[in-house]
Amino acid sequence: MWDSESESGGGRNYDTGVLSSSNHSLKTDGFERRENTWYVATDIPSDLLVRIGDVHFNLHKYPLLSRSGRLNRIIYESRDSELDRVDLNELPGGPEAFELAAKFCYGVAIDLTAANISGLRCAAEYLEMTEDLEEGNLIFKTEAFLSYVVLSSWRDSILVLKSCEQLSPWAENLQIVRRCSESIAWKACANPRGVRWAYTGKHSRGSSPRWNEMKESSPSKNQQVPPDWWFEDVSILRIDHFVRVVTAIKVKGMRFELIGAAIMHYASKWLPGIGKEGNGEENNRDSNGWKGGLHIIVAGGKEELPNIQMREQRMIIESLISIIPPQKDTVSCSFLLRLLRMANMLKVAPALVTELEKRVGMQFEQANLPDLLIPSYSKGETLYDVDLVQRLLEHFLVQEQTEPSSPGRQSFPETPRSHPNVPNAKMRVARLVDSYLTEVSRDRNLSLTKFQVLAEALPESARTCDDGLYRAIDSYLKAHPTLSEHERKRLCRVMDCQKLSIDACMHAAQNERLPLRIVVQVLFSEQLKISNAIATNTIKDQVDPQYQPLIPTRKALLEATPQSFQEGWSTAKKDINTLKFELESMKAKYLELQNDMENLQRQMDKMSKQKHGSAWSSGWKKLSKLTNANIFQAKMSAYETQEIGSQVPVAPHQNRKALRRWRNSIS
């Protein structure tokens, strides 16, 4: 801290931050302000008027010229020897910084704080208050305060960096921003156990207590500092300064997960609607946070105001995209999708949007359906941006091919019951795509081609069950009742009937919107699966009686299947048998009708031949019919005689002889 010391007629009080210089100073009782004009309380009349905007300073030339090289040059190099008015509208820090500099020139004690040191340091540089004019001038003393007091304090470094927002480019050129950023980065990466800085930001709900509330002399062993203790402090900075801090933290080697968490915290504070639900009001109520948002864009009074706010938010999004660490799982996929939604809405640079889409593709299996329903902000006809989801899916497939065994894709917890049942990344994405298709299929402007391309983008191995895809197809058919038969068949080709569950098969068998061919395929595939299952179990029992299946009993089978399958097992079995019986009945009726058709055809042929035949042939046919009738009657009488058991049986050779005589007589 500052220690009191006298040097060259000047005084410095380092303990209290009070700075004064009495060398060549006029005796004055201080400064007084009357409206927008400052006066020096002295007996000597002022001979110099300094104007900074609307504020005027009635001062004396000698104290100022002896310490300011710029004022010295302006006065003595001016053609007007009696110049008594100077305009310093470009002075950094404004009237507040010049007031402190003028008091220093008059020897009035000033209080240096983290709030005014950056403005005073820039003003001293602008006024050229160097050591060449006087030893211990304002540049030297403000620079010493920055180096020894501000940069050694976490809180002061944050506040000084915050105050540099209105001092560009002076604060950049004087390296104030760089030094404060590196100081903050060094302290953020330090071991929290040895840190004694106090929070400057708002105390977040559920976090650890403030550092200044902890007992520094004897800290409790159970009281641990959270790793995100610095998030709230750095989130009050402007985006360009936040980027400088994060960049410096990366150089220091902080874990990328913490950097990503800090970025998400900053975005939730400055970008309304991008954080989790319930955080928007708290963020807007924060005094240091973003108090605007998209609602102000709609309700803005001036026409140029919304454009300014949109540019600010666009700059924030572009900056955040550029500083997200390249590692996977740095930030959540949900955050990336919400950031992508705002990027499309605010027309962010296409190169950055593409980079963001690739990042989403890296962890697409972690996405949720609500975050994936991104509206189409272009002039497209569809309600949702289906092309965007198609690109995200393509990026995901590219990542899967290049990194098939990425450890990040196996980071999900395993189910305790059976490891093979844990879905991989492609299976999770397939379920997500099916749910997305079900949702967007209700849009009547969604073309069949887009639906089909998105449904067929994943390989067949990604879906072990096509129930979700069938649900999406049925939803599309409901919303598009005017599809032709060819289009409906084309739509149903994306589905594999053999991958449908029993519940889906039952629904499809009664679905009037499906083509008849698809219904038959569904029933046939279900019958084939049942037959194969029965045959497989029978063969296993015959080959190896000691064979123990994975699900040995029907009770275990029902326990291992979904609840809906358990409840509908018996009913589904009866319905399947009924459908099988109906199919067999239809086949029998079809064969009967075919036989009747053949008989009718033969009769028609006979009738046509009778019309063209001769009288002799017709008479001969009549005699043939009569002969056949007599022979049939004789056989029947003989059969009846044998059946009844008559006392006078007729010998077989007598019967044959009578019949032969009858034929001979006819011939």
C-alpha positions in Angstrom: 0.0 0.0 0.0 1.0 3.6 -0.3 3.2 5.0 2.6 3.3 8.7 3.4 6.4 10.3 2.1 7.6 13.8 1.1 9.6 14.2 -2.0 10.7 17.5 -3.8 8.1 19.5 -2.0 5.4 17.0 -2.8 3.5 14.6 -0.6 2.2 11.1 -1.1 0.0 9.2 1.3 0.1 5.6 0.1 -1.9 4.1 3.0 -5.0 6.2 2.2 -4.4 6.5 -1.6 -4.1 10.3 -1.2 -1.9 12.0 -3.7 -0.7 15.7 -3.6 2.0 17.9 -4.9 2.9 21.3 -3.5 5.8 22.2 -5.7 5.2 25.5 -7.5 1.6 25.4 -6.4 -0.6 28.3 -5.5 -2.1 28.6 -2.1 -5.7 27.7 -2.4 -8.5 26.6 -0.2 -9.7 24.2 -2.8 -12.1 24.0 -5.8 -15.7 24.9 -5.9 -18.3 24.3 -8.6 -21.1 26.5 -9.6 -23.4 24.7 -12.0 -21.1 23.6 -14.8 -18.2 25.8 -14.0 -15.3 25.2 -11.6 -13.4 28.0 -9.8 -10.2 28.0 -7.7 -10.6 29.5 -4.3 -7.6 31.9 -4.4 -7.0 35.6 -4.3 -5.3 35.6 -7.8 -7.8 36.0 -10.7 -7.8 33.1 -13.2 -6.2 33.7 -16.6 -7.0 30.5 -18.4 -10.3 28.9 -19.3 -10.3 25.2 -20.0 -13.4 23.8 -21.7 -14.2 20.1 -21.8 -17.6 19.6 -23.3 -20.2 21.6 -21.3 -17.9 21.9 -18.2 -15.7 24.9 -17.8 -12.6 25.3 -15.6 -11.4 28.8 -14.6 -7.7 28.2 -13.8 -4.3 29.7 -13.8 -1.7 29.1 -16.5 1.4 28.7 -14.3 0.4 25.6 -12.3 -0.8 23.9 -15.4 2.0 24.8 -17.8 4.6 23.7 -15.3 3.3 20.1 -15.3 1.5 19.6 -18.6 3.6 19.5 -21.8 0.5 19.6 -24.0 -0.9 22.8 -22.4 2.6 24.3 -22.5 2.9 23.6 -26.2 -0.6 24.9 -26.9 -0.1 28.1 -25.1 3.4 29.0 -26.2 3.2 27.7 -29.8 -0.1 29.6 -30.4 0.0 32.6 -32.6 -2.2 34.4 -30.1 0.1 35.4 -27.3 -2.9 36.3 -25.2 -4.5 33.0 -25.5 -6.7 32.4 -22.5 -9.1 29.7 -23.6 -8.3 26.0 -24.4 -10.6 23.3 -25.6 -9.8 19.7 -24.5 -12.8 17.8 -25.7 -10.7 14.8 -26.6 -9.2 14.3 -23.2 -9.7 10.7 -22.0 -11.6 10.4 -18.7 -13.6 13.6 -19.4 -14.1 16.4 -16.9 -13.8 14.1 -13.9 -10.2 13.1 -14.8 -9.2 16.7 -15.6 -10.6 17.9 -12.3 -8.2 15.4 -10.5 -5.3 16.4 -12.7 -5.9 20.1 -12.1 -6.1 19.6 -8.3 -2.8 17.7 -8.5 -1.2 20.7 -10.3 -2.5 23.0 -7.6 -1.2 20.8 -4.8 -4.6 19.7 -3.6 -4.7 16.2 -2.2 -6.6 13.7 -4.4 -7.8 10.3 -3.5 -6.6 7.5 -5.9 -9.0 4.6 -6.2 -9.7 1.7 -8.6 -12.6 3.7 -10.0 -10.6 6.7 -11.1 -7.0 5.5 -11.6 -7.4 4.4 -15.2 -9.1 7.7 -16.3 -6.5 9.7 -14.4 -3.6 7.7 -15.9 -4.9 8.3 -19.4 -5.6 11.9 -18.8 -2.0 12.4 -17.5 -0.7 10.7 -20.7 -2.9 13.0 -22.8 -1.7 16.1 -20.9 1.9 14.8 -21.2 2.6 15.2 -17.5 6.0 13.5 -17.6 9.1 13.5 -15.5 10.8 15.9 -18.0 8.7 18.7 -16.6 8.9 17.8 -13.0 10.1 14.9 -10.9 7.2 12.8 -9.4 4.7 14.0 -12.0 1.3 12.6 -12.4 2.3 9.9 -15.0 4.8 8.4 -12.6 2.6 8.4 -9.6 -0.5 7.0 -11.3 1.7 4.3 -12.9 3.1 3.3 -9.6 -0.4 3.1 -8.1 -1.5 0.8 -10.9 1.6 -1.5 -10.6 1.8 -1.8 -6.8 -1.8 -1.5 -5.6 -4.2 -2.3 -8.4 -2.5 -5.3 -10.0 -1.9 -7.0 -6.7 -5.6 -6.9 -5.9 -8.3 -9.2 -7.5 -11.1 -6.7 -6.9 -9.2 -3.6 -8.0 -8.0 -5.4 -11.2 -11.6 -6.2 -12.1 -12.9 -2.7 -11.4 -10.0 -1.0 -13.3 -10.6 -3.2 -16.3 -14.3 -2.4 -16.1 -13.5 1.3 -16.0 -11.3 1.0 -19.2 -14.4 0.4 -21.3 -14.8 4.2 -21.8 -11.1 4.9 -22.4 -10.3 3.1 -25.6 -7.9 3.3 -27.3 -5.9 5.0 -24.6 -6.2 2.2 -22.1 -5.1 -0.3 -24.7 -2.1 1.7 -25.8 -1.0 2.2 -22.2 -1.2 -1.6 -21.6 -3.7 -1.2 -18.8 -6.1 -3.7 -20.3 -3.4 -6.2 -21.0 -1.9 -6.0 -17.5 -5.2 -6.2 -15.7 -6.3 -9.1 -17.9 -3.1 -11.0 -17.1 -3.4 -10.2 -13.4 -7.0 -11.5 -13.4 -5.9 -14.7 -15.3 -3.1 -15.4 -12.9 -5.3 -15.1 -9.9 -8.1 -17.1 -11.4 -5.7 -20.0 -12.2 -4.1 -19.9 -8.7 -4.8 -22.4 -6.0 -8.1 -21.3 -4.4 -6.8 -22.4 -1.0 -4.2 -19.6 -0.9 -6.5 -16.9 -2.3 -7.9 -14.2 0.0 -9.6 -12.0 -2.5 -13.3 -11.0 -2.1 -16.0 -11.4 -4.5 -16.9 -8.3 -6.4 -19.9 -9.7 -8.3 -23.4 -10.6 -7.1 -23.5 -13.5 -4.7 -25.1 -16.2 -6.7 -27.7 -18.4 -5.1 -26.4 -21.7 -3.8 -22.7 -20.9 -4.1 -20.0 -20.7 -1.4 -19.9 -17.7 0.9 -18.0 -14.6 0.0 -14.3 -14.6 0.4 -14.4 -11.6 2.7 -16.9 -13.4 4.9 -14.5 -16.2 5.5 -12.1 -16.1 8.5 -8.7 -15.4 7.0 -6.8 -16.0 10.2 -8.2 -19.5 10.9 -10.2 -20.7 7.9 -12.4 -23.8 8.4 -11.2 -27.0 6.8 -14.7 -27.9 5.7 -15.1 -24.6 3.9 -14.0 -25.0 0.4 -13.8 -22.5 -2.4 -15.8 -23.5 -5.5 -13.8 -23.7 -8.8 -16.2 -21.3 -10.4 -15.7 -18.5 -7.8 -14.4 -16.1 -10.5 -17.3 -16.5 -13.0 -19.5 -13.8 -11.6 -16.7 -11.2 -11.4 -15.4 -11.6 -14.9 -19.0 -11.6 -16.3 -19.4 -7.9 -15.5 -16.7 -7.1 -18.2 -17.4 -6.0 -21.7 -17.1 -8.7 -24.3 -13.8 -7.6 -25.7 -12.2 -7.4 -22.2 -13.8 -10.7 -21.3 -12.2 -12.2 -24.4 -8.8 -10.8 -23.3 -9.2 -12.4 -19.9 -10.3 -15.8 -21.2 -7.5 -15.8 -23.7 -5.0 -15.1 -20.9 -6.6 -17.8 -18.8 -6.1 -20.3 -21.7 -2.4 -19.4 -21.9 -2.1 -20.1 -18.1 -3.4 -23.6 -18.7 -6.8 -23.7 -17.0 -9.0 -26.7 -17.6 -11.1 -26.3 -20.7 -14.3 -27.4 -18.8 -14.0 -24.4 -16.5 -13.4 -22.1 -19.4 -16.5 -23.4 -21.1 -18.5 -23.0 -18.0 -17.4 -19.4 -17.7 -18.4 -18.8 -21.3 -21.9 -20.2 -20.6 -22.2 -18.1 -17.5 -21.3 -15.0 -19.4 -23.7 -15.8 -22.2 -26.6 -16.3 -19.8 -25.9 -12.9 -18.3 -25.6 -10.9 -21.5 -27.7 -12.8 -24.0 -31.3 -13.0 -22.8 -33.1 -16.3 -23.5 -29.9 -18.3 -24.0 -29.5 -19.4 -20.4 -31.6 -22.0 -18.6 -35.2 -21.3 -17.8 -35.7 -19.2 -14.8 -32.4 -17.3 -15.0 -33.5 -14.6 -17.3 -35.2 -12.4 -14.7 -32.4 -12.7 -12.3 -29.9 -11.8 -14.9 -31.8 -8.8 -16.0 -32.2 -7.5 -12.4 -28.4 -7.6 -11.9 -27.1 -4.0 -11.8 -24.0 -4.9 -13.7 -25.7 -7.2 -16.2 -27.4 -6.8 -19.5 -30.6 -4.8 -19.1 -31.8 -5.0 -22.6 -32.4 -8.0 -24.7 -34.5 -9.0 -27.6 -37.6 -7.6 -26.0 -36.1 -4.1 -26.2 -35.5 -4.7 -29.9 -39.2 -5.1 -30.3 -40.2 -2.3 -27.9 -37.5 0.2 -28.8 -38.6 3.8 -29.2 -35.9 4.9 -31.6 -35.3 3.3 -35.0 -31.5 3.3 -34.6 -31.6 1.7 -31.1 -32.6 -1.8 -32.1 -29.9 -1.9 -34.8 -27.3 -0.9 -32.2 -28.4 -3.6 -29.8 -28.5 -6.2 -32.5 -25.0 -5.3 -33.5 -23.9 -5.6 -29.8 -25.5 -9.0 -29.4 -24.1 -10.1 -32.8 -20.6 -9.1 -31.6 -21.0 -11.0 -28.3 -22.1 -14.2 -30.1 -19.2 -13.9 -32.6 -16.7 -13.4 -29.9 -18.0 -16.3 -27.8 -17.9 -18.6 -30.7 -14.3 -17.7 -31.4 -13.1 -18.3 -27.8 -14.8 -21.7 -27.1 -12.0 -24.2 -26.6 -11.8 -26.8 -29.4 -12.1 -29.8 -27.1 -15.3 -31.8 -27.1 -17.7 -31.4 -24.2 -16.3 -28.0 -23.4 -19.8 -26.6 -23.3 -23.1 -28.4 -23.4 -24.8 -29.2 -26.7 -27.9 -27.5 -25.5 -26.0 -24.3 -25.1 -24.5 -24.6 -28.6 -27.9 -25.1 -30.1 -29.3 -22.0 -28.4 -26.3 -20.0 -29.5 -26.8 -21.3 -33.0 -30.5 -20.2 -32.9 -29.5 -16.7 -31.9 -26.7 -16.7 -34.5 -29.1 -17.5 -37.3 -31.6 -14.9 -36.1 -29.0 -12.1 -35.8 -27.2 -13.0 -39.1 -23.8 -13.8 -37.7 -20.9 -14.3 -40.1 -21.4 -17.5 -42.1 -17.9 -18.8 -41.3 -18.6 -18.7 -37.6 -22.0 -20.3 -38.0 -20.4 -23.2 -39.9 -17.9 -23.5 -37.1 -20.7 -23.6 -34.6 -22.6 -26.2 -36.6 -19.4 -28.4 -36.6 -19.2 -28.1 -32.8 -22.8 -29.2 -32.5 -22.1 -32.2 -34.7 -19.3 -33.3 -32.4 -21.8 -33.9 -29.6 -25.0 -34.2 -31.4 -26.0 -37.2 -29.5 -26.4 -35.0 -26.4 -29.0 -32.7 -28.0 -32.6 -32.4 -26.8 -35.6 -32.0 -29.1 -36.8 -28.6 -27.8 -33.3 -27.1 -28.6 -33.4 -28.7 -32.0 -36.6 -27.0 -33.0 -34.9 -24.0 -34.5 -37.3 -21.7 -36.5 -36.5 -20.9 -40.1 -35.4 -17.3 -40.1 -34.8 -17.2 -43.9 -37.5 -16.9 -46.5 -38.1 -20.6 -46.6 -41.6 -22.1 -46.6 -41.1 -24.5 -43.7 -41.7 -23.5 -40.1 -38.5 -25.1 -38.8 -35.1 -25.1 -40.3 -34.9 -28.7 -41.5 -31.9 -28.0 -43.7 -29.9 -26.9 -40.6 -30.7 -30.2 -38.8 -29.7 -32.1 -41.9 -26.3 -30.3 -41.9 -25.9 -31.0 -38.2 -26.5 -34.7 -38.8 -24.0 -34.7 -41.6 -21.4 -33.2 -39.4 -22.2 -35.8 -36.8 -21.7 -38.7 -39.3 -18.4 -37.2 -40.4 -17.2 -37.1 -36.8 -18.3 -40.6 -36.3 -16.3 -41.8 -39.2 -13.2 -39.9 -38.3 -13.4 -40.7 -34.6 -15.3 -44.0 -34.2 -13.8 -44.8 -30.8 -13.7 -41.3 -29.3 -13.7 -41.6 -25.5 -16.2 -38.7 -25.3 -18.8 -40.7 -27.0 -18.6 -43.4 -24.3 -18.9 -40.9 -21.4 -22.5 -41.6 -20.7 -23.2 -43.7 -17.6 -23.8 -47.4 -18.1 -27.0 -49.0 -17.2 -26.8 -51.3 -14.2 -28.7 -54.1 -15.6 -27.0 -55.0 -18.9 -24.2 -53.4 -20.7 -25.3 -54.4 -24.3 -28.5 -52.4 -23.8 -26.6 -49.1 -23.5 -27.3 -47.2 -26.7 -24.4 -45.9 -28.7 -24.2 -42.4 -30.2 -25.9 -43.4 -33.5 -28.8 -45.0 -31.7 -29.4 -41.9 -29.6 -29.2 -39.7 -32.6 -31.6 -42.0 -34.4 -34.2 -41.6 -31.6 -33.6 -37.8 -31.7 -34.1 -37.6 -35.5 -37.3 -39.7 -35.3 -38.7 -37.4 -32.6 -37.7 -34.4 -34.7 -39.4 -35.8 -37.8 -42.6 -36.5 -35.8 -42.6 -32.9 -34.7 -41.8 -31.2 -38.0 -44.0 -33.6 -40.0 -47.1 -31.6 -38.8 -45.9 -28.7 -41.0 -47.9 -28.9 -44.2 -45.2 -27.1 -46.1 -42.6 -29.8 -45.4 -41.8 -31.6 -48.6 -41.7 -35.3 -49.0 -38.2 -35.2 -50.3 -36.8 -33.4 -47.2 -38.6 -35.8 -44.9 -37.2 -38.8 -46.8 -33.6 -37.4 -47.0 -33.5 -36.7 -43.3 -35.0 -40.1 -42.4 -32.6 -42.0 -44.6 -29.5 -40.0 -43.6 -28.6 -42.5 -40.8 -27.4 -46.0 -41.6 -29.7 -49.0 -41.1 -27.7 -50.2 -38.1 -28.5 -47.0 -36.2 -32.1 -48.2 -35.6 -32.9 -51.4 -33.9 -36.6 -50.5 -33.8 -38.5 -48.4 -36.3 -41.4 -47.5 -34.1 -40.3 -43.8 -33.9 -39.9 -43.7 -37.6 -43.4 -45.2 -38.1 -44.8 -42.6 -35.7 -43.3 -39.9 -37.8 -44.6 -41.4 -41.1 -48.1 -41.7 -39.6 -47.9 -38.0 -38.4 -46.8 -36.9 -41.9 -49.7 -38.9 -43.5 -52.2 -37.2 -41.1 -50.9 -33.7 -42.0 -50.7 -34.4 -45.8 -54.0 -36.3 -46.7 -53.7 -35.4 -50.4 -50.7 -37.6 -51.0 -51.0 -39.9 -54.0 -50.7 -43.7 -53.7 -47.2 -43.5 -55.2 -46.1 -40.9 -52.8 -47.4 -42.8 -49.8 -45.5 -45.9 -50.9 -42.4 -43.8 -51.4 -42.8 -42.4 -47.9 -43.2 -45.8 -46.3 -40.0 -47.2 -48.0 -37.9 -45.4 -45.4 -39.3 -47.8 -42.8 -38.4 -51.4 -42.3 -41.5 -53.4 -41.4 -39.4 -56.2 -39.8 -38.1 -53.7 -37.1 -41.6 -52.8 -35.8 -42.7 -53.9 -32.4 -46.0 -55.7 -31.8 -47.7 -52.5 -30.7 -46.6 -50.8 -33.9 -47.7 -53.7 -36.0 -51.1 -53.8 -34.4 -51.5 -50.1 -35.1 -50.3 -50.4 -38.7 -52.6 -53.3 -39.4 -55.6 -51.0 -38.6 -54.1 -47.9 -40.1 -56.2 -46.8 -43.1 -53.7 -44.2 -44.2 -51.0 -46.8 -45.0 -50.9 -48.4 -48.4 -52.4 -51.9 -48.5 -49.1 -53.4 -49.6 -47.4 -52.0 -46.5 -50.1 -53.5 -44.3 -49.6 -56.9 -45.8 -45.8 -56.6 -45.3 -46.3 -55.7 -41.7 -48.5 -58.7 -41.1 -46.2 -61.1 -43.0 -43.1 -59.9 -41.2 -44.8 -60.3 -37.8 -45.9 -63.8 -38.7 -42.4 -64.6 -39.9 -40.8 -63.3 -36.7 -43.2 -65.4 -34.5 -42.5 -68.5 -36.6 -38.8 -68.0 -36.5 -38.9 -67.4 -32.7 -40.9 -70.6 -32.1 -38.7 -72.6 -34.5 -35.5 -71.3 -32.9 -36.6 -72.2 -29.4 -37.7 -75.7 -30.5 -34.3 -76.3 -32.2 -32.3 -75.1 -29.2 -34.3 -77.4 -26.9 -33.8 -80.4 -29.2 -30.1 -79.9 -29.8 -29.0 -79.0 -26.3 -31.4 -79.7 -23.5 -29.1 -78.0 -21.0 -29.1 -74.8 -23.1 -29.9 -71.8 -20.9 -31.3 -68.8 -22.9 -30.8 -65.2 -22.0 -34.5 -65.0 -21.0 -35.3 -68.6 -19.9 -39.0 -68.4 -19.0 -42.0 -66.6 -20.3 -42.2 -64.7 -17.0 -38.6 -63.5 -17.4 -39.4 -62.5 -21.0 -42.3 -60.4 -19.9 -40.2 -58.8 -17.2 -37.5 -57.9 -19.7 -39.9 -56.4 -22.2 -41.6 -53.0 -22.1 -44.7 -52.5 -20.0 -46.8 -51.8 -23.0 -45.7 -55.1 -24.5 -46.5 -57.0 -21.3 -50.1 -55.6 -21.1 -50.9 -56.3 -24.7 -49.2 -59.7 -25.1 -52.3 -61.9 -24.8 -54.5 -59.5 -26.8 -51.9 -59.2 -29.5 -51.5 -62.9 -29.8 -55.3 -63.4 -30.3 -55.5 -60.7 -32.8 -52.5 -62.1 -34.8 -54.2 -65.6 -34.9 -57.4 -63.9 -36.0 -55.6 -62.1 -38.8 -53.9 -65.3 -39.8 -57.2 -67.1 -40.0 -58.7 -64.3 -42.1 -55.7 -64.5 -44.5 -56.2 -68.2 -44.9 -60.0 -67.7 -45.5 -59.2 -65.2 -48.1 -56.8 -67.5 -49.9 -59.5 -70.3 -49.9 -62.1 -68.0 -51.3 -59.7 -66.9 -53.9 -59.0 -70.5 -55.0 -62.7 -71.3 -55.0 -63.5 -68.3 -57.2 -60.6 -69.4 -59.5 -62.1 -72.9 -59.9 -65.5 -71.4 -60.6 -64.0 -69.2 -63.2 -62.3 -72.2 -64.9 -65.6 -74.2 -64.9 -67.5 -71.3 -66.5 -64.8 -71.0 -69.2 -65.1 -74.7 -70.0 -68.9 -74.5 -70.3 -68.6 -71.5 -72.6 -66.2 -73.5 -74.8 -68.7 -76.4 -74.9 -71.6 -74.2 -75.9 -69.6 -72.7 -78.7 -68.8 -76.1 -80.0 -72.4 -77.3 -79.9 -73.5 -74.4 -82.1 -71.1 -75.5 -84.9 -71.6 -79.3 -84.6 -73.8 -81.6 -87.0 -77.1 -83.3 -86.2 -75.4 -86.8 -86.2 -72.9 -85.6 -83.6 -75.6 -84.0 -81.4 -77.6 -87.3 -81.5 -74.5 -89.3 -80.7 -73.8 -87.0 -77.7 -77.4 -87.5 -76.4 -77.0 -91.3 -76.7 -73.7 -91.0 -74.8 -75.3 -89.1 -72.0 -78.1 -91.6 -71.8 -75.6 -94.5 -71.7 -73.6 -92.9 -69.0 -76.7 -92.3 -67.0 -77.8 -96.0 -67.2 -74.4 -97.2 -66.3 -74.3 -94.9 -63.2 -77.8 -96.1 -62.2 -76.7 -99.7 -62.5 -73.7 -99.1 -60.3 -75.7 -97.4 -57.7 -78.3 -100.2 -57.6 -75.5 -102.8 -57.2 -73.9 -100.7 -54.4 -77.2 -100.3 -52.6 -77.9 -104.1 -52.9 -74.5 -104.9 -51.4 -74.9 -102.2 -48.7 -78.3 -103.5 -47.5 -77.2 -107.1 -47.4 -79.9 -108.8 -49.5 -80.6 -112.6 -49.3 -80.2 -113.0 -53.0 -76.9 -111.3 -53.8 -76.0 -110.5 -57.3 -72.8 -112.0 -58.6 -70.3 -109.5 -59.8 -69.8 -111.4 -63.1 -73.5 -111.3 -63.8 -73.5 -107.5 -63.4 -70.6 -107.1 -65.8 -72.3 -109.4 -68.3 -75.6 -107.4 -68.2 -73.8 -104.2 -68.7 -71.8 -105.5 -71.6 -75.0 -106.7 -73.3 -76.5 -103.3 -72.9 -73.5 -101.7 -74.5 -73.6 -104.2 -77.3 -77.2 -103.5 -78.0 -76.6 -99.8 -78.1 -73.8 -100.2 -80.5 
